[in-house]
Amino acid sequence: MLDTLIIGGGAAGMSCALVLGSGLSKDFAKDKKVAIIAHQKTSHLQNALFNNVLGLQQGTLGSDILVQGLNQLRTQYPEVGIYEKEKVSSIMLNESLFEVKTNKGIYSSKSVVIAVGYTSLLTIKGLEHYVEPHPRAAIEKDRIWLRNENHLVDENLYVAGTLAGWRSQFAIASGSGAQVATDILTLWNNGKHTKVHDKV
């Protein structure tokens, strides 16, 4: 039983997991269980090269970020479960819980964050009626989004990154994932607006 399950190990998914992981030490979140299904094979980061991202050295490879991001999550926030090499096939609401099926198992979670890419090849059953043409992508690219309001698709079902309707920029996708994480932390904190900062 999970409190939040993040689907997608790219910029948005890993940013969401890192911010949630950093919040698990707070009193209001100390009993919460978070995990990420980090299937990264088709992530757009696999062939990305970064020269224009604040804080990243010029020439940083997206493929390196995929590896480093998971290592960062494992090292800093080992409480966050990481399921690699699993691909989600369906998400179904069963009473008040989401049942997420992968090629290797079934997970139950109170909330789910979808942070996979925005291609029309999305194959996760249970999301079909939320799919619409992407509002910020060229029509000929045939990109999609999950209809949402401020990242919320439906009750306890969130979307982050390009699939939330944002443009494909690393900083935008990362920020979208962090936004969803702070929304979830705020919900856990009885609606008190919450963010997590480390200070020197």
Secondary structure, DSSP 8 states (H G I E B T S, - for coil): -EEEEEE--SHHHHHHHHHHHHHTTSGGGTT--EEEEE--TT-GGGG-EESS-TTS-TTEEHHHHHHHHHHHHHHH-TTSEEEES--EEEEEEETTEEEEEESS-EEEEEEEEE----BTT---BT-GGGEEE-TTS-GGG-BEEE--BTTEEETTEEE-GGGGT--S-HHHHHHHHHHHHHHHHHHHTTT---------
